[in-house]
Amino acid sequence: METKLLTVDPMKDTEVVEALGSATRIEILNLLRLKGPLNVNDIAAHMKLPQSTAAINIKSLEKAGLIETHTMKASKGNQKICSSVYGEILIRFENRSTSLREDVVAVSMPIGLFTEFEVGPPCGLCSVNNVIGMLDVPGVFLDPQRMQAALLWFTRGYVEYKFPNNAKVSGRRIRKVEFSAELSSETPATNSNWPSDISIWVNGIKAGHWTSPGDFGDRRGLYSPSWWKLSGSQYGKLKTWSIDDQGTWIDGTMVSMQTITSLGLHDHHSIRFRIGIDETAGNPGGLNIFGKGFGDFDQDIVMSLYF
């Protein structure tokens, strides 16, 4: 995944350090970061390696937790699909006298558990088993079955979620908050060239937008169920908004001057996360949110608090 940061303690994470001690394995990680998920044969072909050599190095990276692999059916038997887990890897020598350690609390929010919404058609919801209710009827977003949603989409509007504020309960200071989700634009059928400005708001404060390049349907998503029509949205890009003392970042690029302080996180028992299309968006190209069981990343919306 191109948006995650791994902090490595070389005194403890020897398996990771060993895996990174190979130019071939580093090239594999960079290839997956640039190209996205690939099977073993594709990796071997790109790098001009024997298939057996590629497989051995992939096994080492998988064992160290630097890549994820998933088995999928192919025309002949099964194929192993590999995905990079981290976009940045930082080696940090800890101060043993103070036993410094990153303190993180992560909460995964099912995409159907929104507490507020305002959406416009085309719009809809579906679980991993079927479409929920009727398509293009905004009122379906009130259906109790929405809690089973694994994919939702709309052309305009937003959905909002309430995350628990662990900092309020514990009294600890939040250093950084991150929100991660798999997203794409939304248009009837699909169109890889359909830009959409997707914005987030935290506690009612807009914290920047990411322009999705399109609504992707050139192949089936790695986790999208077989019954889901190929003409429908198949996968998105995994994007991470990070908000710290300096500003708001998307995958390491600053997009806003909103900071942890300006969000007032310590003043509320919940953290309201809204995602949608701003009424003033220059590219109002709709939104797909992929949850567990759809798309390429098999995750819901994840909020991480760094203390």
N, C-alpha and C positions, 0 to 999 in steps of 0.2 A: 504494500500500500504506500502510495507516494506521499502520504501526509503525516505519517507518524514519526516521532523522534524516539530513538533508543539511546539511553544513557548506559554506557558499559563501564563497570568497575573491573579493570584488568586483573585485580587480585582475586576476584570472585568469579567473574564470567569468563573463565579460561576457555570454555568450549566455543564461545563467540569469537574470542581473540584468535583462536586457532583456525576457525573457519575463515576469518578475514585475512589470514596470513597466506593467501594464495591469490595471485593476479588473475587466474582463471575464474575463481569463485567471485571475485570482485567484479569482473567483467559480466558474469552471469547476473549479478544483482543489478548492475547498471542497465543491462539489456532489458530485464523485466520492468525496471522503473520507466524506461523510455517506451517500450513496446506494449506493456501491459501483460496480462496472463498469456503464457505460451506453453505448449506441450514439450516434452523432452526432445522429440525429433526436431521441432522447430528451433529449439535452443542450440542443438548440435549443428544444425545447418547454418544458422546465423554466425556461429563462432568457428565453423569449419573444424569441428571436433568429431572424433568417433562417438557414436551414440553411447557406448559403454563408459567413456571418459566423462561425458556430460552427466550421465546418470549417477556416477560416483560422487561428483562434485555437488550435484543437486541434493543427494542424500546427506552430505555433510552440512550443507546450508539449512536443510530442513531440520536436522537433529539439533542445530544451534538455535532454531526458532527464527531464522532470518528470512525464510520463505515458507509459504504454505502450499500444500499440494492437495489436489482433489482428483479423484478418478471419475472419468466420464466415458460413456459409451462412444466407440468409434465405429467406422465402417467394418473394421476387422478387430473384434475384441474390445479392449478398453485402452484409454490413453490417460496419461498423468498430466494434469494441468498445473503449472507452477505460477505462483503470484509472489511478488516482493511484498514484504510486510512493512518495511521502514523506508522512508525517504531520506532520513538523516540518521547517522550513527555517531554519537559523541562518546569518546573515551575520556573518562574523568577519574583522576586519582583522588580518592577521598582522604580527608583528614581523619586518621584513625583515632586521634585523641578526642575528637568531638563526635565521632560516629555519625557524620552527616548522612542523611538518607532522604530521598524524594518521598514525600507523603502525598499519595494521590487517592482520591475516591472517585470511582467511575460508576455511573448509573445508565443502564440501557433502557430506553423508553420505546415500547412498541409504537409503531407509527399510527395505529388506530386509536391510541389513547389521548387524542387531543381533547382539550377542555373548552375550546372556543374555535369557531371557524366562520369564514365568509368566503364562499367560492362561487365561481361562475363556470358554466359549461363551455366546451366539453369538460366533463368531470366524472369521477367515479372511484370506486373502491373494489378491490378484490382480495380474497384470501388465497392461500396456496392451493385451494381446492376449487374455487368458483368465484364468479362475479357476485358482489354483494348488492342486492336490490337492483334497481334500474339504472342504466347508464344515463349520464347527462341530466340528472335530477339532483340539484343541490341538497334537497331534503333528505336524501339517502345518507348524508353525512351525520344524521341524527340516529340512524339505525343502530341498535345495541350491538349488532354483529360487526360494527366497525372496529371493535376491539380485536377482531381476528385479522384485520387488514394487513397484507404484506406488500401491497402496492396501492398508492393513491395518486390521483392526478387532478389538475384543474388548470384552466386557462388564466384566470385572474383571481385575486383574493389571497387568503392565507389560512393556515392552521396554527394553533397555539397549544403548547404543552406546558404543564407545571411540573418542574423537577423539585425534589426535596432539597432544601438548603442545609446541608450537613454542617456548614460553618456556623449557622445561627444556633444550632443545637449545641455544638461543641465549644463555641467561643473562639475557634481558631481563625487566624487571618488567611484569606484567600490570596495567593500570589498570582494565580492564573486560572482562567476557566476556558475550557475548550468544548466545542460542539462539533460532532462529526456525523455526516450522513451521506448516503449515495443519492445523487441528484442528476436530473437532466431536464431539458426543455420539454414542452408538451405541444404537440400539434396532431391533428387527425392523421391516422397512419403514423409514419415516422419521417423524419427529415434530418439528416446529419448536419445540415447547414440551416439551422433555425435558432439564432441566438436569443437568449432570454436572461434578463437581469434578475437574479434570484437574491433576495435580501433577507437578513435576519434582524430581529428586534429582541433585546433582552430587557425585561422589566419595562417594556414600552419604549425603549431607546434604540433607534436604528444603529446597527453596528456594521454597516458596509454591505456591499453586494458582490456576488460572483457572476460573471457572464458565462452561462452554459453555452457551448458552441452548437448544440443541437439535441434532437430527440433520436436516440440511437436504436436502429433496428436492422443493422447489416448482418447480425448473427444473433443466435439465441444467447441470453444471459446465462452465465455459468450455473446459476441456481434457479432460473426461471422455469416453472413447471411445464411439462410437455404439452398440457392441454391449452396453454396460453398461446393465442394466435401469433404467428411469426410477424404479422403486419402490425402488432402492437409494440409499445415501448419495451425494450428488452433489458437494458442496463444503463447505468449512469456513471458519473465520475465521483469518487469518494473525496469529499471536500471537508476541510477542518478550519473552522473559525477559532482563533486563539485571541483572548483578551487578557492583557496583563497591565503592569504599571505604566508601560510606554504607549500602548495603543492597541488597535485591533488588526489582526493579521489573518490572511487566508493562505494556507500552505507556505508560510514564511514571508509573504509579501504584505507590507502594511497597506491597509485599505481605509483606515479610519483613525481619528484621534481619540475615539472613545476608550476609556480605561476602566480598570476594575473600580476605581474610586467613583467615576461618573455613573457607573451602573447602580451604585448603592446596594450591593448584594447583601451587606450585613444588616440592612433595614427590614428585610422581609423573610418570612419563614419558607417561602418557595421562590424558585427562580423561574420566571415566565420566559419561555423561548418561543418566539413566533417566527415562522418562515413563510415567505410568499413573494408575490409580485407587487412592488410599490406602485401606487397609482401614477407616480411621476416617472416610472421606468422608461428609459430610452428604448429598451428592447423588451416589450411586454410579451415574451414568448412562452408563458405558461410554465408549469412545474410538475415533474414526476418525483415522488419520493419512494425509494425502494427500501423495503424492510427485509427481515429474515425470510428466506424462501424465495426471494426474487433478486434479479440483477446479478452482479459479479462479486459482491462482498459479504452476503449473508449476515448483515447486521441491521439493527434498528438505529434510531437516533441515540447517540452516546454523548452524555455530558461528563466531563472529567474536571474535578476540582483539585487544584494543586495548592498545598498548604506550605 
